[in-house]
Amino acid sequence: MENVEEAKGLRFWQRYRGLPRNVFALSLVSLLNDTSSEIIYPLLPAFLFLTLGATPFAIGVIEGVAESVASILKLFSGYLSDRFGNRKLPVFFGYSLAAVTRPLLAFVTSWPQVLVVRMTDRVGKGIRGAPRDALIAQDVEPGRRGLAFGFNRAADHMGAVVGPVVAFLLLSYIAADSSDPTAKEYQRVFLYASIPVVIGLFVIVFFVREPRRAPPVADENPIKFSLREFDGNFKRFLWVVALFTLSNSTDAFLLLRAEQAGIAPAMLPLLWMVLHLSKVVSSIAGGNLSDKVGRKQMIIAGWIVYAAVYIGFAFIGAAWQAWLLFIIYGVYFGLTEGVEKALVADMVSEEKRGTAYGFYNLAYGITVLPASLLFGLLWSSVGVKTAFGVSAAISIIAAILFLKIKTNPTIAEA
């Protein structure tokens, strides 16, 4: 029995060793970038709420606008990477913008200034996102796409394990004499945030490879900036993703809710770390499993888990419940994030993938701002239980509609 388990484990890691070089290089960049980002993010809600006086609605505006900008820009960057045959350059530029803007949070004095910095940071995400996903997909055979994207998402989330630990240590050291950190103490932590992503830029330059190819002649390029280039099934997929995203408000609300349940501000980075550790484990398992049992089943299961977690947050009353819910919440990401990206690659041809990932991110972007605004408004005007309950209901409706989506019959669902 023990030998059988060892053989299974060996085959599992052999599958990873066979992935293309770009998958590993871009996953390392994701790890470094997310380490940088997650030094900041788990501290941001408390920084906004406790030191800058931002309301839950203002937090929803900041994160909703920032993520919407990122998602909409991914549409254009993905299309342009297809049209001009260059994906490495926008990836490098997008990460460079993050390295420049994140330390500016050390100098803000009001929440509108935080909005500007976060929005500029997310512009970089919008530029790099779709071309990066297309680079990952280009050399991976269909039966291993879930594995490749699951590995990339796991590396990204590992950065979100490391980042909060760094943030916790820095904040604990800087605010050693105070149980309630001040604005200046938060901002001193933010200054360190660009160091990991700068290292990631060197990885892109020296280790990411893009096949040399002549850019297509403009009037001969078959790739059009239009949804008409894609079939009805892919369009339905985008509409269902957009509907689900209407339930998916910023995680800043979950951190704020956890604080209300009794978790101290200094512990929020560790809570965020636990969430992403759960994401790491579930992303590796989820991506690999989707290659075997099918993308649709994994995504629907993930959306149901999401609904259950939000119902839990509606009635949370103790710190230990917050820890448990954040662990379960990480499973939702493992079942859906990499799997959805693999499904996009299954649905479209290689030369259109940058554009397809752009439209996929647009489907997210057009509703992520309304989702955060709606949630913040419901929380402020009706109550926190109603806000979480409405989000859970929308996600269940989206999961039911996803049953109508046809996935690639060659990927474990024939």
Buried (B, 14 or more C-beta within 10 A) or exposed (E): EEEEEEEEEEEEEEBBEEBBEBBBBBBBBBBBBBBBBBBBBBBBBBBBBBBBEBBBBBBBBBBBBBBBBBBBBBBBBBBBBBBBBBBBBBBBBBBBBBBBBBBBBBEBEEBEBBBBBBBBBBBBBBBBBBBBBBBBBBBBEBEBBBBBBBBBBBBBBBBBBBBBBBBBEBBEEBBEEEEEBBEEBBBBBBBBBBBBBBBBBEBBEEBBEBEEEEEBEEEEBEBEBEBEBBEEEBBBBBEBBBBBBBBBBBBBBBBBBBBEBBBEBBBBBBBBBBBBBBBBBBBBBBBBBBBEBBBBBBBBBBBBBBBBBBBBBBEBEEBEBBBBBBBBBBBBBBBBBBBBBBBBBBBBEEBBBBBBBBBBBBBBBBBBBBBBBBBBBBBBEEEBBBBBBBBBBBBBBBBEBBEEBBBBEEBBBE
